[in-house]
Amino acid sequence: MCDGCATSVTEALTGSLDAVKDVKVDLEGKKVSVFVACETMMDGLAMMPALVEAVQEAGFAAEPDF
């Protein structure tokens, strides 16, 4: 929605898991890309519920998009 929202989402995600290394917010597309450090793709996918929950707890709608 706005730069403040992007900052809030970024802070929620970076504070949710130590594995989160970078967050890119596309305000126009209403999408967030989260880059995590993990051993396998399955490890990364296993983090998805916690990442979605972190965004929702920050007060924003969120759902995974593969």
C-alpha positions as CSV (number, residue, x, y, z in Angstrom):
1,M,0.0,0.0,0.0
2,C,2.7,2.5,1.0
3,D,6.3,2.8,2.0
4,G,5.4,2.6,5.7
5,C,3.5,-0.7,5.0
6,A,6.5,-2.1,3.1
7,T,8.8,-1.2,6.0
8,S,6.4,-2.9,8.5
9,V,6.2,-6.1,6.4
10,T,10.0,-6.1,6.0
11,E,10.6,-5.7,9.7
12,A,8.0,-8.4,10.5
13,L,9.7,-10.9,8.2
14,T,13.3,-10.1,9.1
15,G,12.3,-10.4,12.8
16,S,10.4,-13.7,12.3
17,L,13.3,-16.1,11.4
18,D,17.0,-15.9,11.5
19,A,17.1,-17.5,8.1
20,V,15.5,-14.5,6.4
21,K,18.3,-12.7,4.6
22,D,16.5,-10.3,2.3
23,V,13.0,-9.0,1.7
24,K,11.8,-7.3,-1.5
25,V,8.4,-5.6,-1.4
26,D,6.7,-4.8,-4.7
27,L,4.0,-2.3,-3.7
28,E,2.5,-2.0,-7.2
29,G,2.2,-5.8,-7.6
30,K,1.2,-6.3,-4.0
31,K,3.8,-9.1,-3.6
32,V,6.7,-9.7,-1.2
33,S,9.7,-11.9,-2.1
34,V,11.5,-13.4,0.9
35,F,15.0,-14.8,0.5
36,V,16.1,-17.3,3.1
37,A,19.3,-19.2,3.8
38,C,18.5,-22.9,4.1
39,E,20.0,-26.2,3.2
40,T,17.3,-27.4,0.8
41,M,14.2,-26.1,-1.0
42,M,12.1,-28.2,1.4
43,D,13.6,-26.4,4.3
44,G,12.7,-23.1,2.7
45,L,9.1,-24.3,2.0
46,A,8.8,-25.5,5.6
47,M,9.4,-21.8,6.7
48,M,6.4,-20.6,4.7
49,P,3.8,-20.9,7.4
50,A,5.9,-18.9,9.9
51,L,6.5,-16.2,7.3
52,V,2.9,-15.9,6.4
53,E,2.0,-15.7,10.1
54,A,4.5,-13.0,10.7
55,V,2.9,-10.8,8.0
56,Q,-0.6,-11.5,9.3
57,E,0.5,-10.7,12.8
58,A,1.8,-7.4,11.6
59,G,-1.8,-6.6,10.4
60,F,-1.6,-7.5,6.7
61,A,-3.3,-10.1,4.5
62,A,-0.9,-12.8,3.4
63,E,-0.9,-16.1,1.5
64,P,1.8,-18.1,-0.1
65,D,2.4,-17.7,-3.9
66,F,4.5,-20.3,-5.6
